[in-house]
Amino acid sequence: MSESRDLLVEIGTEELPPKALQTLSEQFSSALCEGLKQEKLDYNIATPFATPRRLAALIRGVAIKQADREMEKRGPAVAAAFDNNGQPTKAALGFARSCGVEVADLERLETEKGEWLLYRRTESGQSTAILIPEIIERALAALPIPKRMRWSDLPYEFVRPVHWVVILWGEEVIETEIFGIQSGRETRGHRFHHPQSIRLETPSDYVKLLEKQGYVKPSFTTRHEEIRLLVNQTAEEIGGEAVIDEDLLNEVTSLVEWPVAVAGTFDKKFLEVPKEALIASMKGHQKYFHLVNAEGELLPHFITISNIQSIQPDVVRAGNERVLCPRLSDAAFFWEQDRAKSLDSRLNQLKTVIFQKKLGSLYDKLKRVAELSGDIAKQLGAEELQAIRAAQLSKCDLMTEMVGEFPELQGIMGEYYARHDQETDEVATALREQYMPRFSGDALPSTALGQTLAIADKLDSLVGIFGIGQAPTGDKDPFGLRRAALGVLRIMIECGLSLDVQQLLDKAQAAYPDNLLKAETSTQVFDFMLERLKAYYQSQGINLDSIDAVLICRPTSPLKVDQRLHGIESFRNLPEAVSLASANKRIHNILKKAGESFPDEPDQTYFNHAAERQLYDEMEVVSEKIAPLLKQGQYQMALQHLATLRDAVDHFFDHVMVMDENRTVRINRLAFLQKVRLMFLQVADISVLQV
């Protein structure tokens, strides 16, 4: 008998939810592997499979049984196990009885603490075949299925009704019941091309037989890349370029078992409608891929992936064209209807739309955002009145038919309608850019007005939701506040905006009615944003202690945080870094333990050692040099100047006793150390650096 076998598990179902298929497949395979590990069963490699009608995994080289285990059980000490005559005591007899042996069969274990009775036996590992059913049951129960369903009058629950189960262990079937279905070796092919059963002799037959006989490509990854190739090839034949959205590609892969590309066209008259609306119709409703020309302009063509190899492909194409036409007609109708009313005329409608129950309507929100936008615009040198206008119009497109049908077009349609209403280009662009970045890694607003509106809108939401006690907890963040906070930080840092986020949070809070929000809200949001900032830099591979050194100082400008951080990252590579970090740590500890109050400035008349005068004089010179650098955000150069203090600081600690017996001298020296520390804290707390 071989030492290992291949294991194939397949759960055949009704059509699985396409957006969840890939996750379910990967989780199922991972859970099976985890189950094998828990049972101490070795295996080589696992391959997941997933189609609309099946979840499967092929795990190669699974051990046929658990390894035998040496079991040891320690008993009483020998001194307590036998009496003076060498006869076993009750303790020894009881231990031997619990082990099912005689006292004479027990061994002895010598340790540093003495000698003990020991029972040792070999426990045979269980057969894998016995363990597999329970491993599968656990894997299925662990799947991330938010809402399980029941079918017929059966007591079982799963994501979809189950119709067949394959469990092949080498050439043998592991016989068990899963969801009331008896396991076997027969899988099923394509619902239309090969609805009959397909007999599998070994796990390695799975892919080959499904593809050759069953018209099923079971590998999600293989099918995914084949669809990409088919779409690109078909687009090339048409003379265009397919725009392949990865989410759409994943969804289409989850909808077909035997992909066939079908190209179609639509009437050119629809190209008068904004391309985003046409694309939303094709992608959202029909799952079609759209095509563009070399200039990026939308072409009147589409590509769909059929699940059938039709003998009449023209009929399939015509059918897809026919169902698309009314969808595009709807978009054209919405476009026509929406332009009959200006965005401005829709503003009062927002009074009936709740932003959040405790925080009022969207109309209320826009009043606050407009006020904050005007303030930010002034700071950025943008037109204040234009910023206010953009804020007032920012949510009006939510009341249009087009955005009602395609919510993902909010902001995008706002720009189109604003241009139609002859709003300025700056206002129109800001309406599109207000939601940026929409997701991690997304582009940022490119205009000052867009940046202004995006920041103001996000800060208003953060302050409002935090203020009523609904801050994100765990993995729950229904208002997307983590994304909003990171978006604000990215805009300020990556667009080079010198804004004080604490000041803006205070203003955002002041715009709400008195006593509506908790008093400490703006500070709470600021702390939350510092945490987001920490994660932002960690994801870039910045040293954690460098991040802590800057954030401990709680700088209120994200741009200056960035400048300080890059300064610290350079400083830590200087030869003086180790000594100065150590000295700052020493200063921090002395001041912390001092337990005495001292003035803000040392009195030079109390200096009684040359090392004090030397350090003081050098600090005055350095302070004069770094003052303009700090204002300009040139923290790296400022730290280079601060690094020149190393010898003077070392000399001070080598020759000066800070905690002098004379209280006046001691207090003065503590004030001196505080002055040294504060010089460095203008950039960062280098005492936390692990250099």
Phi, psi and omega per residue, in radians:
M1 nan 2.367 3.140
S2 -1.223 2.807 -3.116
E3 -1.436 -0.237 -3.128
S4 -2.604 2.810 3.078
R5 -2.468 2.873 3.038
D6 -1.556 2.557 3.134
L7 -2.107 2.247 3.054
L8 -2.080 2.218 3.063
V9 -2.183 2.199 3.093
E10 -2.337 2.273 3.071
I11 -1.932 1.923 -3.125
G12 -1.589 2.285 -3.003
T13 -2.357 3.087 2.857
E14 -1.316 2.963 -3.000
E15 -0.909 2.138 -3.107
L16 -1.419 2.682 3.127
P17 -1.075 2.105 -2.993
P18 -1.072 -0.642 -3.084
K19 -1.285 -0.256 -3.118
A20 -1.839 -0.131 -2.959
L21 -1.042 -0.878 -3.077
Q22 -1.064 -0.750 3.129
T23 -1.115 -0.780 3.127
L24 -1.036 -0.744 -3.117
S25 -1.097 -0.869 -3.107
E26 -1.125 -0.700 -3.139
Q27 -1.180 -0.658 3.138
F28 -1.112 -0.826 3.128
S29 -1.096 -0.765 -3.138
S30 -1.107 -0.687 -3.117
A31 -1.190 -0.629 3.074
L32 -1.115 -0.768 3.132
C33 -1.125 -0.696 3.116
E34 -1.117 -0.662 3.093
G35 -1.098 -0.706 3.095
L36 -1.111 -0.720 3.139
K37 -1.120 -0.744 -3.135
Q38 -1.066 -0.566 3.135
E39 -1.569 0.173 3.118
K40 1.039 0.749 3.115
L41 -1.943 2.070 3.140
D42 -1.314 2.648 3.033
Y43 -2.641 2.890 -3.092
N44 -1.608 -1.104 -3.055
I45 -2.648 2.575 -3.141
A46 -2.066 2.395 3.102
T47 -2.129 2.079 3.095
P48 -1.439 2.640 3.053
F49 -2.317 2.561 3.137
A50 -2.763 2.264 2.981
T51 -2.340 3.064 3.130
P52 -0.966 -0.398 -3.022
R53 -2.068 0.278 -3.120
R54 -2.828 2.572 2.901
L55 -2.087 2.269 -3.083
A56 -2.584 2.814 3.062
A57 -2.605 2.378 3.050
L58 -1.962 2.027 -3.098
I59 -1.987 2.025 -3.044
R60 -1.611 2.587 3.025
G61 1.124 0.759 3.123
V62 -1.450 2.288 -3.139
A63 -1.019 2.480 -3.058
I64 -1.344 -0.264 3.094
K65 -2.786 2.837 3.037
Q66 -1.192 2.623 3.075
A67 -1.185 2.556 3.056
D68 -1.112 2.534 -3.101
R69 -2.103 2.378 3.047
E70 -1.446 2.069 -3.123
M71 -1.812 2.307 3.111
E72 -2.181 2.452 3.108
K73 -2.368 2.099 -3.093
R74 -1.535 2.389 -3.137
G75 -1.851 -2.736 -3.119
P76 -1.239 2.824 3.063
A77 -1.110 2.551 -3.111
V78 -1.013 -0.632 -3.137
A79 -1.058 -0.536 -3.135
A80 -1.660 -0.187 -3.049
A81 -1.545 -0.302 -3.111
F82 -2.358 2.536 3.121
D83 -1.493 -3.023 -3.085
N84 -1.114 -0.377 -3.141
N85 -1.622 0.092 3.132
G86 1.406 0.215 3.132
Q87 -1.577 2.489 -3.136
P88 -1.094 2.413 3.097
T89 -1.507 3.099 3.109
K90 -1.069 -0.570 -3.138
A91 -1.120 -0.762 -3.135
A92 -1.199 -0.757 -3.121
L93 -1.118 -0.709 3.139
G94 -1.139 -0.722 3.137
F95 -1.127 -0.786 3.137
A96 -1.080 -0.691 3.130
R97 -1.109 -0.707 -3.119
S98 -1.165 -0.404 3.135
C99 -1.642 -0.118 3.121
G100 1.326 0.444 3.139
V101 -2.356 3.072 3.051
E102 -1.543 2.758 3.116
V103 -0.995 -0.630 -3.120
A104 -1.127 -0.373 -3.116
D105 -1.474 -0.157 -3.109
L106 -1.385 2.601 3.090
E107 -1.720 3.082 3.104
R108 -2.111 2.468 -3.130
L109 -2.068 2.109 3.126
E110 -1.691 2.238 3.095
T111 -2.268 3.063 3.112
E112 -1.112 -0.426 -3.080
K113 -1.678 0.044 3.107
G114 2.362 -2.970 -3.090
E115 -1.964 2.428 -3.038
W116 -2.290 2.678 2.984
L117 -1.303 2.546 -3.085
L118 -2.446 2.357 3.033
Y119 -1.929 2.207 -3.124
R120 -2.227 2.324 3.059
R121 -2.579 2.822 3.100
T122 -1.761 2.148 3.125
E123 -1.752 2.094 -3.126
S124 -1.203 2.395 3.100
G125 -1.211 2.599 3.125
Q126 -1.336 2.716 3.081
S127 -1.230 2.415 3.123
T128 -1.035 -0.676 -3.105
A129 -0.990 -0.589 3.139
I130 -1.282 -0.576 -3.042
L131 -1.463 -0.414 -3.020
I132 -1.001 -0.847 -3.106
P133 -0.956 -0.747 -3.130
E134 -1.200 -0.636 3.099
I135 -1.067 -0.742 3.137
I136 -1.144 -0.776 -3.141
E137 -1.022 -0.764 -3.137
R138 -1.144 -0.705 -3.132
A139 -1.108 -0.730 3.135
L140 -1.185 -0.668 -3.133
A141 -1.190 -0.462 -3.072
A142 -1.508 -0.087 -3.090
L143 -1.106 2.460 -3.118
P144 -1.347 1.389 -3.119
I145 -1.935 1.858 -3.080
P146 -1.106 -0.618 -3.113
K147 -2.399 1.880 3.133
R148 -1.488 2.636 -3.132
M149 -2.080 2.736 3.047
R150 -1.948 2.721 -3.141
W151 -2.419 2.677 -3.081
S152 0.932 -2.516 3.100
D153 -1.884 0.415 -3.100
L154 -1.428 2.657 -3.092
P155 -1.498 0.085 -3.027
Y156 -1.566 2.715 3.106
E157 -2.317 2.339 3.094
F158 -2.709 3.079 -3.104
V159 -1.123 -0.578 3.070
R160 -2.599 2.759 3.098
P161 -0.996 2.447 -3.111
V162 -1.748 2.372 -3.083
H163 -2.047 -0.438 3.064
W164 -2.670 2.738 -3.137
V165 -2.403 2.249 3.055
V166 -1.984 2.208 2.989
I167 -2.338 1.742 -3.140
L168 -1.879 2.156 3.134
W169 -1.993 1.638 -2.954
G170 1.124 -2.203 3.125
E171 -1.623 -0.043 -3.072
E172 -1.744 2.633 3.025
V173 -1.617 2.272 2.993
I174 -1.458 1.922 -3.048
E175 -1.492 2.103 3.108
T176 -2.812 3.059 3.073
E177 -1.980 2.246 3.056
I178 -2.125 2.110 -3.096
F179 0.922 0.644 3.110
G180 1.371 0.056 -3.131
I181 -1.823 2.279 3.105
Q182 -1.306 2.248 -3.133
S183 -1.210 2.704 3.139
G184 -2.744 -2.764 -3.133
R185 -2.082 0.211 -3.088
E186 -1.874 2.059 3.038
T187 -1.666 -3.111 3.134
R188 -2.282 2.568 -3.123
G189 -1.534 -2.793 -3.129
H190 -1.018 2.447 -3.066
R191 -0.977 -0.608 -3.092
F192 -1.881 -0.747 -3.080
H193 -1.292 -0.578 -3.114
H194 -2.679 1.270 -3.115
P195 -1.245 -0.191 -3.113
Q196 -1.261 2.844 3.101
S197 -1.271 2.686 3.083
I198 -2.195 2.134 -3.084
R199 -1.458 2.268 3.114
L200 -1.871 2.214 3.108
E201 -1.544 -0.656 3.131
T202 -2.440 2.798 3.103
P203 -1.005 -0.587 -3.102
S204 -1.198 -0.223 3.088
D205 -1.332 -0.263 -2.888
Y206 -0.964 -1.068 -3.078
V207 -1.126 -0.794 -3.065
K208 -1.048 -0.840 -3.088
L209 -1.251 -0.674 3.124
L210 -1.099 -0.681 -3.118
E211 -1.306 -0.757 -3.053
K212 -1.357 -0.691 -3.100
Q213 -1.752 -0.681 -2.907
G214 -1.647 -0.076 -3.078
Y215 0.976 0.737 3.118
V216 -2.330 2.243 3.007
K217 -1.793 1.727 -2.943
P218 -1.280 -0.374 -3.092
S219 -1.400 2.093 3.113
F220 -1.044 -0.774 -3.097
T221 -1.112 -0.803 3.135
T222 -1.087 -0.774 -3.136
R223 -1.129 -0.699 3.138
H224 -1.005 -0.876 -3.100
E225 -1.285 -0.531 3.083
E226 -1.155 -0.695 3.115
I227 -1.137 -0.735 3.101
R228 -0.998 -0.800 -3.135
L229 -1.115 -0.782 -3.136
L230 -1.056 -0.773 -3.123
V231 -1.120 -0.784 -3.132
N232 -1.148 -0.730 3.123
Q233 -1.115 -0.770 -3.132
T234 -1.129 -0.700 3.114
A235 -1.089 -0.707 3.132
E236 -1.110 -0.682 3.108
E237 -1.108 -0.612 -3.140
I238 -1.314 -0.457 -3.101
G239 1.714 0.411 3.109
G240 -2.300 -3.052 3.099
E241 -2.111 2.200 3.134
A242 -1.347 2.389 3.044
V243 -1.718 1.917 -3.037
I244 -1.811 1.832 3.042
D245 -1.389 2.226 -3.028
E246 -1.106 -0.651 3.116
D247 -1.118 -0.732 3.118
L248 -1.156 -0.717 3.126
L249 -1.063 -0.745 3.104
N250 -1.093 -0.726 -3.115
E251 -1.160 -0.765 3.131
V252 -1.114 -0.703 3.102
T253 -1.024 -0.566 -3.111
S254 -1.421 -0.127 -3.080
L255 -1.773 -0.225 -3.047
V256 -2.240 2.659 3.040
E257 -1.904 -0.420 -3.120
W258 -2.371 1.521 -2.996
P259 -1.246 2.316 3.071
V260 -2.357 2.187 -3.120
A261 -1.405 2.376 3.102
V262 -2.261 2.161 3.136
A263 -1.706 2.516 3.111
G264 -2.513 3.028 3.135
T265 -2.273 2.886 2.996
F266 -2.416 2.874 -3.046
D267 -1.094 2.323 -3.116
K268 -1.086 -0.389 -3.116
K269 -1.058 -0.454 -3.122
F270 -1.226 -0.281 -3.130
L271 -1.188 -0.158 3.048
E272 -1.284 -0.336 3.101
V273 -1.410 2.528 3.092
P274 -0.867 2.311 -3.027
K275 -1.025 -0.590 -3.123
E276 -1.056 -0.621 3.128
A277 -1.213 -0.704 3.115
L278 -1.149 -0.747 -3.135
I279 -1.121 -0.723 3.113
A280 -1.056 -0.693 3.103
S281 -1.115 -0.818 -3.096
M282 -1.171 -0.752 -3.096
K283 -1.347 -0.911 -3.011
G284 -1.202 -0.772 -3.072
H285 -1.539 -0.731 -2.976
Q286 -1.879 -0.204 -3.103
K287 1.095 0.688 3.108
Y288 -1.681 2.650 3.000
F289 -1.663 2.332 -3.138
H290 -1.675 2.863 -3.085
L291 -2.137 2.599 3.076
V292 -2.278 2.827 3.064
N293 -1.583 -3.018 -3.074
A294 -1.095 -0.445 3.134
E295 -1.546 0.022 3.141
G296 1.477 0.165 3.135
E297 -1.444 2.475 -3.107
L298 -1.146 2.358 3.080
L299 -1.769 2.671 -3.136
P300 -1.391 0.863 -3.129
H301 -2.360 2.789 3.035
F302 -2.601 2.834 3.063
I303 -2.256 2.248 3.063
T304 -2.075 2.746 3.116
I305 -1.912 2.006 3.128
S306 -1.544 2.702 3.107
N307 -1.705 0.171 -3.062
I308 -2.323 2.386 3.002
Q309 -1.540 1.533 -3.013
S310 -1.350 2.542 3.050
I311 -1.450 -0.122 3.091
Q312 -2.262 1.248 -3.066
P313 -1.057 -0.514 3.128
D314 -1.135 -0.585 3.117
V315 -1.184 -0.721 3.113
V316 -1.096 -0.792 3.133
R317 -1.057 -0.816 -3.121
A318 -1.075 -0.649 3.124
G319 -1.126 -0.718 3.118
N320 -1.193 -0.664 3.088
E321 -1.127 -0.676 -3.092
R322 -1.148 -0.715 -3.113
V323 -1.320 -0.430 3.135
L324 -1.296 -0.602 -3.034
C325 -0.949 -0.873 3.125
P326 -1.135 -0.504 3.089
R327 -1.123 -0.808 3.135
L328 -1.207 -0.570 3.088
S329 -1.109 -0.687 3.083
D330 -1.061 -0.783 -3.140
A331 -1.079 -0.721 3.128
A332 -1.127 -0.674 3.126
F333 -1.144 -0.783 3.124
F334 -1.050 -0.760 -3.135
W335 -1.019 -0.766 -3.137
E336 -1.182 -0.817 -3.087
Q337 -1.148 -0.768 -3.064
D338 -1.100 -0.588 -3.091
R339 -1.312 -0.183 3.118
A340 -1.234 -0.355 3.110
K341 -2.139 2.434 3.123
S342 -1.311 2.768 3.060
L343 -1.041 -0.737 -3.098
D344 -1.000 -0.629 -3.097
S345 -1.251 -0.218 -3.116
R346 -1.630 -0.093 -3.033
L347 -1.008 -0.785 -3.106
N348 -1.130 -0.422 3.106
Q349 -1.095 -0.469 -3.107
L350 -1.198 -0.222 3.065
K351 -1.152 -0.371 -3.116
T352 -1.663 -0.034 -3.107
V353 -1.817 2.066 -3.091
I354 -1.371 2.197 2.993
F355 -1.327 -0.915 3.046
Q356 -2.735 2.415 -2.997
K357 -0.836 -0.796 -3.095
K358 -1.458 -0.312 -3.023
L359 -1.806 0.018 3.056
G360 1.610 -2.822 -3.034
S361 -1.581 3.003 3.044
L362 -1.133 -0.539 3.093
Y363 -1.077 -0.760 3.098
D364 -1.082 -0.729 -3.135
K365 -1.087 -0.740 -3.099
L366 -1.129 -0.592 3.093
K367 -1.085 -0.751 3.136
R368 -1.176 -0.796 -3.106
V369 -1.114 -0.660 3.126
A370 -1.077 -0.762 3.139
E371 -1.093 -0.793 -3.130
L372 -1.204 -0.663 3.125
S373 -1.072 -0.737 3.119
G374 -1.055 -0.716 -3.137
D375 -1.160 -0.769 -3.141
I376 -1.138 -0.717 -3.130
A377 -1.027 -0.744 3.121
K378 -1.053 -0.705 -3.134
Q379 -1.187 -0.534 -3.102
L380 -1.618 -0.024 -3.134
G381 1.358 0.318 3.091
A382 -1.601 2.945 -3.110
E383 -1.299 2.040 -3.061
E384 -1.069 -0.818 -3.085
L385 -1.152 -0.591 3.102
Q386 -1.204 -0.637 3.104
A387 -1.134 -0.731 3.111
I388 -1.126 -0.732 3.123
R389 -1.088 -0.775 3.132
A390 -1.052 -0.725 3.133
A391 -1.127 -0.712 -3.131
Q392 -1.107 -0.585 -3.087
L393 -1.629 -0.107 -2.892
S394 -1.055 -0.532 -3.109
K395 -1.929 0.090 -3.070
C396 -1.148 -0.507 -3.131
D397 -1.208 -0.218 3.072
L398 -1.137 -0.332 -3.114
M399 -1.641 0.110 3.125
T400 -1.561 2.758 3.113
E401 -1.111 -0.696 -3.067
M402 -1.102 -0.829 -3.122
V403 -1.264 -0.493 3.040
G404 -1.079 -0.622 3.124
E405 -1.452 -0.637 -3.098
F406 -2.215 1.436 -3.092
P407 -0.988 -0.479 -3.117
E408 -1.178 -0.170 -3.134
L409 -1.620 0.099 3.118
Q410 -1.040 2.432 -3.070
G411 1.521 -0.864 3.120
I412 -1.119 -0.872 3.109
M413 -1.217 -0.523 3.077
G414 -0.992 -0.725 3.115
E415 -1.107 -0.814 3.140
Y416 -1.040 -0.827 -3.098
Y417 -1.191 -0.593 3.109
A418 -1.144 -0.704 3.108
R419 -1.153 -0.682 3.095
H420 -1.101 -0.603 3.134
D421 -1.418 0.040 3.121
Q422 1.128 0.571 2.926
E423 -1.219 2.858 -3.131
T424 -1.163 2.734 3.112
D425 -1.019 -0.660 -3.105
E426 -1.125 -0.748 3.124
V427 -1.152 -0.798 -3.116
A428 -1.042 -0.798 -3.135
T429 -1.118 -0.676 3.140
A430 -1.072 -0.603 3.140
L431 -1.106 -0.633 3.088
R432 -1.266 -0.694 -2.988
E433 -1.434 -0.171 -3.044
Q434 -1.054 -0.505 -3.083
Y435 -1.564 -0.069 -3.098
M436 -1.403 2.540 -0.153
P437 -1.335 2.376 -3.084
R438 -1.377 -0.410 -3.120
F439 -2.684 2.999 -3.108
S440 -1.042 2.239 3.119
G441 1.468 -0.006 -3.133
D442 -1.212 2.784 3.096
A443 -1.125 2.738 -3.130
L444 -1.802 2.790 3.080
P445 -0.993 2.404 -3.066
S446 -1.714 -0.229 -3.095
T447 -1.936 2.702 -3.138
A448 -1.063 -0.688 -3.132
L449 -1.221 -0.661 3.099
G450 -1.145 -0.728 3.098
Q451 -1.113 -0.733 3.137
T452 -1.052 -0.868 -3.098
L453 -1.172 -0.714 3.140
A454 -1.071 -0.755 -3.134
I455 -1.169 -0.822 -3.080
A456 -1.097 -0.759 -3.123
D457 -1.093 -0.785 -3.099
K458 -1.210 -0.715 3.135
L459 -1.153 -0.654 3.097
D460 -1.076 -0.750 3.130
S461 -1.140 -0.772 -3.136
L462 -1.033 -0.860 -3.106
V463 -1.136 -0.762 -3.099
G464 -1.115 -0.867 -3.073
I465 -1.208 -0.713 3.063
F466 -1.097 -0.698 -3.043
G467 -1.129 -0.413 3.104
I468 -1.778 0.260 3.012
G469 1.382 0.505 3.135
Q470 -2.065 0.741 3.085
A471 -1.118 2.689 3.123
P472 -1.028 2.473 3.071
T473 -2.294 2.331 3.131
G474 0.981 -2.259 3.124
D475 -1.673 0.156 -3.136
K476 -1.637 2.137 3.139
D477 -2.639 1.178 -3.013
P478 -1.078 -0.440 -3.128
F479 -1.680 0.085 3.121
G480 1.080 0.671 -3.055
L481 -1.264 -0.542 3.080
R482 -1.118 -0.770 3.117
R483 -1.114 -0.703 3.140
A484 -1.111 -0.790 -3.128
A485 -1.091 -0.808 3.139
L486 -1.136 -0.611 3.103
G487 -1.078 -0.805 3.110
V488 -1.041 -0.807 -3.105
L489 -1.111 -0.751 3.134
R490 -1.098 -0.748 -3.137
I491 -1.075 -0.814 -3.107
M492 -1.135 -0.704 -3.083
I493 -1.381 -0.951 -3.000
E494 -1.321 -0.367 3.062
C495 -1.687 0.021 3.059
G496 1.159 0.727 -3.103
L497 -1.700 2.057 -3.131
S498 -1.504 1.421 -3.126
L499 -2.083 2.559 3.108
D500 -1.624 1.848 -3.025
V501 -1.224 -0.570 3.098
Q502 -1.133 -0.732 3.108
Q503 -1.088 -0.737 -3.137
L504 -1.177 -0.644 3.089
L505 -1.128 -0.703 3.091
D506 -1.067 -0.734 3.137
K507 -1.191 -0.666 3.113
A508 -1.097 -0.712 3.127
Q509 -1.183 -0.675 -3.121
A510 -1.134 -0.395 -3.128
A511 -1.308 -0.294 3.107
Y512 -1.426 2.712 3.084
P513 -0.997 2.590 -3.138
D514 -1.011 2.442 3.053
N515 1.187 0.116 3.092
L516 -1.348 -0.687 -3.111
L517 -1.840 2.725 3.081
K518 -1.097 2.514 -3.039
A519 -1.025 -0.636 -3.046
E520 -1.579 0.280 -3.013
T521 -1.003 -0.888 -3.054
S522 -1.079 -0.632 3.097
T523 -1.192 -0.689 3.127
Q524 -1.111 -0.734 3.121
V525 -1.170 -0.679 3.124
F526 -1.061 -0.775 3.094
D527 -1.051 -0.730 3.110
F528 -1.059 -0.712 -3.128
M529 -1.222 -0.582 3.064
L530 -1.102 -0.658 3.092
E531 -1.128 -0.720 3.082
R532 -1.096 -0.675 -3.140
L533 -1.115 -0.696 3.121
K534 -1.071 -0.798 3.128
A535 -1.126 -0.664 -3.134
Y536 -1.029 -0.804 -3.101
Y537 -1.357 -0.577 3.083
Q538 -1.064 -0.675 3.136
S539 -1.140 -0.314 3.117
Q540 -1.636 0.026 3.107
G541 1.427 0.283 3.100
I542 -1.281 2.473 3.140
N543 -0.992 2.295 -3.097
L544 -1.074 -0.664 -3.127
D545 -1.228 -0.485 3.047
S546 -1.167 -0.751 3.124
I547 -1.066 -0.825 -3.138
D548 -1.082 -0.686 -3.107
A549 -1.042 -0.628 -3.136
V550 -1.422 -0.820 -3.018
L551 -1.233 -0.419 3.069
I552 -1.004 -0.555 -3.128
C553 -1.371 -0.133 3.107
R554 0.892 0.942 3.072
P555 -1.115 2.452 -3.058
T556 -1.665 -0.097 3.074
S557 -1.861 1.971 3.121
P558 -0.991 -0.609 3.124
L559 -1.124 -0.709 3.126
K560 -1.247 -0.520 3.011
V561 -1.015 -0.804 -3.124
D562 -1.084 -0.789 -3.133
Q563 -1.132 -0.745 3.109
R564 -1.087 -0.730 -3.074
L565 -1.120 -0.753 3.116
H566 -1.201 -0.518 3.042
G567 -1.147 -0.772 3.133
I568 -1.133 -0.708 3.139
E569 -1.071 -0.604 3.078
S570 -1.324 -0.706 -3.108
F571 -1.041 -0.695 -3.052
R572 -1.128 -0.265 3.113
N573 -1.594 -0.101 3.121
L574 -1.316 2.608 3.121
P575 -1.104 -0.437 -3.117
E576 -1.386 -0.202 -2.993
A577 -1.045 -0.783 -3.071
V578 -1.080 -0.841 -3.094
S579 -1.136 -0.763 -3.100
L580 -1.235 -0.633 3.086
A581 -1.111 -0.731 3.135
S582 -1.137 -0.725 3.140
A583 -1.141 -0.727 3.111
N584 -1.125 -0.633 3.090
K585 -1.137 -0.710 3.129
R586 -1.139 -0.749 3.113
I587 -1.072 -0.788 -3.136
H588 -1.014 -0.774 -3.102
N589 -1.199 -0.676 3.132
I590 -1.121 -0.814 -3.112
L591 -1.147 -0.626 -3.126
K592 -1.169 -0.653 -3.076
K593 -1.563 -0.158 -3.012
A594 -1.033 -0.781 3.120
G595 1.193 0.314 -3.139
E596 -2.274 2.606 3.070
S597 -1.539 2.635 -3.116
F598 -2.611 2.767 -3.078
P599 -1.204 2.927 -3.137
D600 -1.238 -0.533 -3.094
E601 -2.166 2.457 3.048
P602 -1.303 2.682 3.107
D603 -1.705 2.031 -3.045
Q604 -1.107 -0.397 -3.111
T605 -1.162 -0.312 -3.140
Y606 -1.647 0.011 3.086
F607 -1.200 2.200 3.134
N608 -2.212 0.314 3.103
H609 -2.482 2.487 -3.102
A610 -1.064 -0.527 -3.125
A611 -1.132 -0.566 3.096
E612 -1.164 -0.840 -3.120
R613 -1.109 -0.705 -3.139
Q614 -1.075 -0.838 -3.104
L615 -1.143 -0.711 -3.114
Y616 -1.088 -0.807 -3.099
D617 -1.122 -0.748 3.141
E618 -1.153 -0.642 3.098
M619 -1.107 -0.688 3.131
E620 -1.075 -0.715 3.129
V621 -1.139 -0.839 -3.122
V622 -1.114 -0.697 -3.122
S623 -1.051 -0.689 3.125
E624 -1.169 -0.622 -3.117
K625 -1.271 -0.650 -3.021
I626 -1.513 -0.308 -3.092
A627 -0.933 -0.907 3.122
P628 -1.186 -0.540 -3.138
L629 -1.142 -0.701 3.138
L630 -1.144 -0.667 3.121
K631 -1.131 -0.616 -3.108
Q632 -1.491 -0.038 -3.139
G633 1.340 0.324 -3.139
Q634 -1.602 1.197 -3.022
Y635 -1.260 -0.520 3.130
Q636 -1.109 -0.784 3.121
M637 -1.192 -0.642 3.120
A638 -1.072 -0.734 3.137
L639 -1.167 -0.567 3.094
Q640 -1.121 -0.662 3.071
H641 -1.194 -0.737 3.115
L642 -1.079 -0.553 -3.130
A643 -1.124 -0.412 -3.138
T644 -1.225 -0.178 3.124
L645 -1.414 -0.051 -3.016
R646 -0.968 -0.892 -3.075
D647 -1.073 -0.717 -3.122
A648 -1.169 -0.672 3.115
V649 -1.167 -0.772 3.128
D650 -1.085 -0.735 -3.139
H651 -1.108 -0.680 3.113
F652 -1.049 -0.874 -3.103
F653 -1.231 -0.430 3.114
D654 -1.274 -0.486 -2.982
H655 -2.122 -0.161 -3.060
V656 -2.029 2.266 3.045
M657 -1.590 1.903 -3.076
V658 -1.129 -0.878 -3.062
M659 -1.479 1.080 -3.127
D660 -1.147 2.653 -3.141
E661 -1.130 -0.568 3.111
N662 -1.284 2.026 -3.024
R663 -1.059 -0.702 -3.108
T664 -1.090 -0.795 3.107
V665 -1.113 -0.758 -3.109
R666 -1.076 -0.829 -3.129
I667 -1.088 -0.678 -3.128
N668 -1.160 -0.691 3.141
R669 -1.221 -0.597 3.063
L670 -1.124 -0.712 3.086
A671 -1.106 -0.643 3.119
F672 -1.105 -0.823 3.132
L673 -1.083 -0.673 3.100
Q674 -1.048 -0.693 3.124
K675 -1.118 -0.711 3.091
V676 -1.075 -0.815 -3.103
R677 -1.082 -0.769 -3.098
L678 -1.130 -0.505 3.088
M679 -1.063 -0.777 -3.126
F680 -1.289 -0.606 -3.116
L681 -1.153 -0.220 3.045
Q682 -1.117 -0.348 3.094
V683 -1.959 -0.963 -3.082
A684 -2.939 2.892 3.066
D685 -1.604 1.560 -3.041
I686 -1.269 -0.105 3.118
S687 -1.142 -0.335 -3.113
V688 -1.592 -0.073 -3.121
L689 -1.192 2.359 3.091
Q690 -1.743 1.214 -3.074
V691 -1.794 nan nan
